[in-house]
Amino acid sequence: MWRSTITNSLNKLNQALSNSLIAHPHKSPRNFIRGFSLNYSDMSDNKGSKPKSGGGKKKEVKKETGLGLTHKKDDNFGEWYSEVCVSGEMIEYYDISGCYILRPWAMSIWETMQSFFDPEIKKLNIKNCYFPLFVSPGVLEKEKDHIEGFAPEVAWVTKSGKSDLEVPIAIRPTSETVMYPYYSKWIRGHRDLPLRLNQWCNVVRWEFSNPTPFIRSREFLWQEGHTAFATKEEADTEVLEILELYRRIYEEYLAIPVIKGKKSENEKFAGGLYTTSVEAFIPNTGRGVQGATSHCLGQNFAKMFDITFENEKGEKGMVWQNSWAYSTRTIGVMVMVHGDDKGLVLPPKVASVQIVVIPVPFKDADTKGIYDACLNTVETLKEAGYRAEADLRDNYSPGWKYSDWELKGVPLRIEIGPRDLANKQVRTVRRDNGAKVDVPMSQLVDKLKETLDDIQQNLFNVAKEKRDACIKVVKTWEEFVEALGQKKMILAPWCDEEEVERDVKARTKGEMGAAKSLCSPFDQPELPEGTLCFASGKPAKKWTYWGRSY
Amino acid sequence: MWRSTITNSLNKLNQALSNSLIAHPHKSPRNFIRGFSLNYSDMSDNKGSKPKSGGGKKKEVKKETGLGLTHKKDDNFGEWYSEVCVSGEMIEYYDISGCYILRPWAMSIWETMQSFFDPEIKKLNIKNCYFPLFVSPGVLEKEKDHIEGFAPEVAWVTKSGKSDLEVPIAIRPTSETVMYPYYSKWIRGHRDLPLRLNQWCNVVRWEFSNPTPFIRSREFLWQEGHTAFATKEEADTEVLEILELYRRIYEEYLAIPVIKGKKSENEKFAGGLYTTSVEAFIPNTGRGVQGATSHCLGQNFAKMFDITFENEKGEKGMVWQNSWAYSTRTIGVMVMVHGDDKGLVLPPKVASVQIVVIPVPFKDADTKGIYDACLNTVETLKEAGYRAEADLRDNYSPGWKYSDWELKGVPLRIEIGPRDLANKQVRTVRRDNGAKVDVPMSQLVDKLKETLDDIQQNLFNVAKEKRDACIKVVKTWEEFVEALGQKKMILAPWCDEEEVERDVKARTKGEMGAAKSLCSPFDQPELPEGTLCFASGKPAKKWTYWGRSY
């Protein structure tokens, strides 16, 4: 009975929300959304328009937008994404365009990924270090292809205080040229190899194309690994070991299916030998997104920076190098793939709150008993190793809280009301599919383990189904163009010629952006002899994924 | 017998080292030391002079400097410090003056401190976030006192690629002005308080006075906490809670005694209400060093950035704010305090290798048995939770290895030779005091726990004794000047007037730098009525530490 009453009020609440009649005392999405426009300058001075809270006072109702999202994922993906990042408290727009504030709700996800990846690379005997943020121009420009790739995006410091610097100093867009002069110094003999270093840091790429939270920002956080080996075989092996860790971050932690493969010559890392990547796909926009990259740099940088060693026989050799990185972009891909019209959907493995416990008091029921049960439940869950929190705020209704935690994407909600108390049970509600199950208190810990595991798996499965439904195998240019129009991730036989990829780009240029190769998957379907390239009609050498991308 | 032979060879080796006759294939201190001069420009191109290793080939001997340090701590502290940082592989000098590379040996110490501090602040419900590196000039200059303090050191980005930016953008020297516009936005009602955020990041202060590794560098790593409360009491409490964590970092982890106290008005944080700090002291140079600071900002920034809230009664209030930070400077203080003429001395709690196990093969002894015993010992120690490593390099003598690990400051060395094997024991040698003890294998784990604990405690005790011996209580200006000449940390009764501190600075200006107040210790000795200020002769209000400082 009390449950159906709650459900009724919830329905009413939702209606009210969509009519924007109920205040959200903690945030004013409309106010934030102003920041989404291209002119962010109005964000830094918000004194005049700053609304104040008072637990949802009536006179403020009109100023505020409701708790729900104003944009729908399928209708206007770009606005939906910005809104869910901001309203879900992952991101705050900053007064410098293309820079974003990572709020604790996002930062904790980054930290969870770090706490997986960092020990894994330490097991491989890779050590952490920290190189400076600044690069001198002479060093930055040493490797021609490399600097060509990055030069337009480099930010330059030219002044300190009121004085001009003698020489402008660059901010690292990546640290190959920062580090390798010292690799040259440190590496003398074969016993100094392998040299395997990593750093967690910020980098700056002053891009002018559409900035997007997490996905394309002018400053971002990442790890960058830089290693040197005596042989190509060792370098090749590491490239794949690291790529596998990146796959695990996406598939095991973020519940996002990715494709492992090799980048084309056009798309590889500037100055490197070859680039491998994990590629994700965003069905709503029909765009691929490069998830993380593991590059074999070959001996190109070693030549430029004179990184040589003496082998066992006293002969001089040149090292083989790799570099590899994943960034806060991972978080953006997660938001895009799993989020829905109610807000964020966080996979349990990375959610900083996995379970929220909400009291559902009712008329004359034993309110104190309910609150105590909530606190005890949280305690039990924390002891069992879950990240759980009770929401005992007394100025919000249960329904309001449900919506609030749905917006923030918490994987599982527990409701405790009078009947639950009487029956020694709790009601669980899943964020991913809305399924409601009553769980006896006595089975809580075991049952919730199952449920969270199932949510994690289900998020992956659903994402994979959607992604797979977007994959289209084509063999001709006409099929390719049609599939591109349908926002597909296109698998096509290709002659693997740079000129042909440039041609594909030129022929597909348009408002939506040109198509390019995403990767040639390691897992290659059979390529019957005589298969022709979809674009050039020459003999095909491999299957390659194509599409628009971020 | 074999032991005395080893000792003999070791003595010979040490002699040889000091005569620079034996090559160190891994490094060439002389080559590095070039970098210590004011002109670092020659560091980026070292092709011509790069020596190659070959396990210590004779023909290279003359090119190389020995393994020992060329400078002594008591004779030339500055050069000794630079050399021990570089030869101990903590730091590499970088081709931009004032920037340094933190090598894994230093980075691991930073990470150990993080792994203490980060969970501690999370227990206080402080959450991690990440704000941008860049600040727009309008925001940076909002708080007048604050920007006056930092303006001369701010680095400005004025170009991206080849284009000039419309408005120059500053790089954060600290993040008060970066963060607080958003605190204004996020804080509406009393329920949004306290807001307690922290970030781990890099900051840039383009100082022109003597750069020194760790201690004074143009970019450094730190954590910065920024919190807002409804009441001053809460803010005051947190200031001290955080300061206590800083004390624990120094005393419990780095084994360095510090004094907790309050900064003078002249020395407090620019724009803040009051500053507390932990102050360390370097006996060799007679300089105090501000170890870490915990500031109460009062309501000054809240006023400037309009950070207000509505309380329970619907009244408007202004928040009380704190900010607090410790940086990689901590590592420099540790090197300065504990290092000796053999190299670094690392406290066990922060050493990334706590115990190094070195085989001491001898003539016809069972070499394989000895090597196996080393590996087994390391395994046993690792299982017991120690950070242990075996040094089985076959191209170095045991004596060479002893010196190498002493240079790197590893707290405890285990030697295993034929007699140890026969007696089922190992020999342990302490880095801090050189004490040698034979330990039965059966008691290894327990005994080593005792030993490492004792090393940790002994390092602290010795440092405290030396520091205490430098403290001089004075009451008159004459005594003060004399004590300053003797490089003391001076405790003097003070009238607590800003003008008087400026006067002390002016009167002590000289080649060594002026004296200033370090802190007024919380632990105040009795101040008998009628005690006069050492500098002004006015009635003294408190005891304050004075001295030169970093």
Interface residues (C-beta under 8 A of the other chain):
Chain A: P25 H26 M43 S44 N46 K47 K50 P51 K52 S53 G54 G55 E92 Y94 D95 I96 C99 Y100 I101 L102 R103 P104 M107 S108 W110 E111 K127 N128 C129 Y130 F131 P132 L133 F134 V135 S136 G138 V139 A151 P152 E153 V154 A155 W156 V157 T158 K159 S160 G161 K162 P168 I169 I171 P181 Y182 S184 K185 W186 R188 G189 R191 D192 L197 C201 N202 V204 W206 R218 E219 L221 D306 T308 F309 E310 G314 K316 R393 N395
Chain B: P25 H26 M43 S44 D45 N46 K47 K50 P51 K52 S53 G54 G55 E92 Y94 D95 I96 C99 Y100 I101 L102 R103 P104 M107 S108 W110 E111 K127 N128 C129 Y130 F131 P132 L133 F134 V135 S136 G138 V139 A151 P152 E153 V154 A155 W156 V157 T158 K159 S160 G161 K162 P168 I169 I171 P181 Y182 S184 K185 W186 R188 G189 R191 D192 L197 C201 N202 V204 W206 R218 E219 L221 D306 T308 F309 E310 G314 K316 R393 N395
